[in-house]
Amino acid sequence: MSEDLKRLVILHTNDIHSHFEQMPKISAYFHRVRDTLPADQVLTLDIGDHMDRMRPETEGSDAVANVAIMNATGYEAMVVGNNEGLTFTPDALGAVFREHAAFPVIGSNILERETGRTPDWMQPYLIIHKAGMRIGLIGVTVSYPDYYNLLGWHVSDPIEAVKAQVHRLAPQTDILIVLSHLGLRTDQRMAEEVDGIHLILGGHTHHLLEEPLFISGTYIGAAGKFGQYAGRIDLAYDPAQRRIVSLQGRVEPMAGAPDDSRVTALLSQYRASSSAALDAEVARLRQPLRLDWYGESPLGNLLAAGIRRWTSAEIGLVNSGQLLQGLKEGRLTRGRLLEICPGPINPCRLRLSGADLLQALEESLLGEFVEKPIRGFGFRGEVLGVLCVDGLRVCVDSSRPPYARIVSVMVGDEPLLADREYVVGTIDMFTFGSGYLSLSKGTNVEYMLPEFIRDVLASELQNENAIAACGEARFTDVADASKAEENLEA
C-alpha cells in the first residue's frame, strides 16, 4: 500500500498583518521546503489578514507591496480576511489583486451586493492538481454584514457556504481543504457540522496550533499571528481507499531564521516608494498640538470635534489612545498622520441615553479604564486613554469618590438629562463592547465607511477655526479651584 500513497506538503500562514520583517524569513523557509521535494508535491496557502494599513509599506503602495512579496514567496491561493475586506474599498482591493496577484483569491461566501455574483478577481472555489491528487479549496471569511453591506459586499453565512461547496466539490476531488478566516470556535463547529472536509486551515483569532486538532474526522491547523510562525502539514493519501491515511502538522518558528535576499530586496524597493508616496503634504501647522492619554489635550479635542462634525452629531466622543503622539508645528505628511493614528477605525453615529453617556464620562476619570490595554477591534494603540469630547462641558470634582465625581454636564446650553437620547458621533470600536462599555448600548448605529478616523483628523487639521477651538477646555475640576483658594488663604 505505501508504494501507492500520494504525498503532499501544505505550507500555510495567517494573520501576518503586514509584519514585513517576517516575510523574507517565511519566503526562505517555504523555498527551502520546495527545494527538497518534487515540484508538484507542495501547496502554499495564506488564510487572510496578510495586509494591514497601519504599516507604511501597505498604506503607501495600496497593498501592492504585500501582493508582490506573496508572489515572490510562491503562494498558490489565499482567502481574504476582514483586514483586507473591510479596510479597502472593493475597487481598491479588486485593482491590487486583478492587476498584481499571480495567485487566485478564493471567496466562497463573498458576493457583489449589486450583482449577486462573485467578483471577477475572485473565485468561489478552486480545484488544483498536486501529486496526482485533485485538491478542492474552499475559502470563507468572517461576516460583518453591517460593514460589508456599506462597502457593496454581501458576505453570506460561512458554514452554509462551505456546505454548498463541499456538496459541489466532493464528487470531483480527492481532498477538500477549507481556508477559514473565521476563528477557532467556528472552525471547530464547522468540523462538527460539515461532513467531507479533510482539513481546515484557520485564522482570524490569531490562534496557534502546534499540532493539528482532529474533530469529527477533520483536521484543523493554524499558525498564530504576525508571521511569528509558519505552518506545515504533511499528509499521505491512499487512492485505493480514497482517504488520508496519515497527517502530521507543526509550526516552524521564524525567530532567527535566515532571510530570502530576493524578498529583502523587493521589500527595500517598496519601502522607498511607499515612503515617497506618504510624503504627500496634508497640512501645515502654525502651532504644535499636544496629546495626553491621561487628561484633556488639544489634539484629542480636535479629533472629537472632527468626529462630531463628520457624523453631524450633537456630541463627539473618542478615546485619546487612538492617537499615539502629538504634532509639531510645520509640515504634516500622510506618513506622519499614519504614524500617530494607525488604526483602521471608522467613525459612526448612534443614539445614546444621557445615563450611558454619564457612566462613560465617570469611567474616563478612573485609572483602571484610562490605563487599560485594548486588544483587537482595529485598535493599534497602547492604552484606552481618557474620553475626548466635543459638544459637552463637564464639571468634575476629583476629590469625590469614583462614579460620583461629575458635578454637571452641559450639552450646548442645556444640562445633560439621564433619560434623554442624544445623537453621538463616535468610533466603531465602542459599539463592539470594547473600552467604555456603556457606549456599546447605543441604538440606530450608522457606520461610516470607508473613511478612517485619520481621514477625519486630516480634514480637521486643514481647518484653522477648528484648530483654534481645540484649545478650549471641555473639562473643569472644581477641586483644583478649591486647592488654589486654600493656597491663597495659606
Secondary structure, DSSP 4 states (H G I P E B T S, - for coil): -GGG-EEEEEEEE---TT-GGGHHHHHHHHHHHHHTS-GGGEEEEE-S----TTSHHHHHHTTHHHHHHHHHHT--EEE--HHHHHHS-HHHHHHHHHHH-SS-EE-TTEEETTT-S--TT-BS-EEEEETTEEEEEEEEE---HHHHHHHTEEE--HHHHHHHHHHHHGGG-SEEEEEEES-HHHHHHHHHH-TT--EEEE-SS--B-SS-EEETTEEEEEB-STTSEEEEEEEEEETTTTEEEEEEEEEEE-TTPPP-HHHHHHHHHHHHHHHHHTT-EEEEESS-B---TTS--HHHHHHHHHHHHHHT-SEEEEEGGG--S-B-SEEEEHHHHHHH--S-PPEEEEEEEHHHHHHHHHHTTSHHHHT----STT--SSS--PEEEESEEEEE-TTSPTT--EEEEEETTEE--TTSEEEEEEEHHHHTT-SSGGGGG-EEEEE--S--HHHHHHHHTT-HHHHHHTTS-SEEEHHHHHHHHHHHH-
